[in-house]
Amino acid sequence: MISAGRVGAVLGAALSRAGHRVDSVAAVSDASRKRAGLLLPGVAIKPPDAVAAAADLLLLAVPDDALASLASGLAATGAVRRGALVAHTSGAYGVGVLSPLTEAGALPLALHPVMTFAGTDVDLQRLDGAAWGVTSDDVLRPVAEALVIEMGGEPSFIAEQLRPLYHAGLAFAANHLVTLVTQAADLLAASGVEVPQRMLGPLLGAALDNALRSGDRALTGPVARGDSGTVATHVQTLSRHAPQTVEAYVALGRLTAERALASGLLDVEQAAALLDVLASKPRP
């Protein structure tokens, strides 16, 4: 395993739990070495080339921007054995990023757990039933899916050319959700709410559940109702109190209006009025 970051150490522990023997792990920082000691007790810590040389299955759990150079470097050293499985955990890439190793005879897999990681044994519980984005050649697909299932996950096959779209969808949801929630909490705090999180928790929990169950039919609020006057007031208020949020509010309002129109929640006149409000520049 390269490396023992929050993802790599947990997946190494999950593979060990499934009956695989974790031979060695590359861990450079003090935090990684400590994590390896906790989640992979007794596993040898070695340099990356030594880890690769010993592996029948090599797991590359490094940041997206480091993956291509790592694959090229390992290929240049000849450390990876011909016929060895090499899997990476990046959501942004398919197997093409491993082409230097593939050309050297390695068998490439892209195994992306759709989960956030804290780097503790709690993550092992979260992996049970978690979805994984899997990309591989057709011949290796059963192997890729079997590894995911062994770790308690549910594989979903993603075509190589659609991998960036898949990853953008996940980032659009999970990453931007944090920004939306924290910004909403700041707005509520500014309005005098003492514990915004307590107010938002039940509301957002219900909204998420409804959205996953019903899709666009779960839309509520002034945009879904066609209340263009309320939306205009929101834009004006935000422009005075939180001008950094106006662009995002307007962009999301337009997208919501378009989806509400397409799903039949709004008629054409209501949608046009909303889009006019969202297209106008707020008065100072």
Secondary structure as UniProt FT lines:
FT   HELIX           6..17
FT   TURN            18..19
FT   STRAND          24..26
FT   HELIX           30..39
FT   TURN            41..42
FT   STRAND          44..45
FT   HELIX           48..53
FT   STRAND          57..60
FT   HELIX           64..77
FT   TURN            82..83
FT   STRAND          85..88
FT   HELIX           96..98
FT   HELIX           99..103
FT   TURN            104..105
FT   STRAND          107..113
FT   HELIX           122..127
FT   TURN            128..129
FT   STRAND          131..136
FT   HELIX           138..140
FT   HELIX           141..150
FT   TURN            151..152
FT   STRAND          154..157
FT   HELIX           160..162
FT   HELIX           163..190
FT   TURN            191..192
FT   HELIX           196..214
FT   HELIX           215..218
FT   HELIX           222..225
FT   HELIX           228..241
FT   HELIX           243..245
FT   HELIX           246..262
FT   TURN            263..264
FT   HELIX           268..279
//
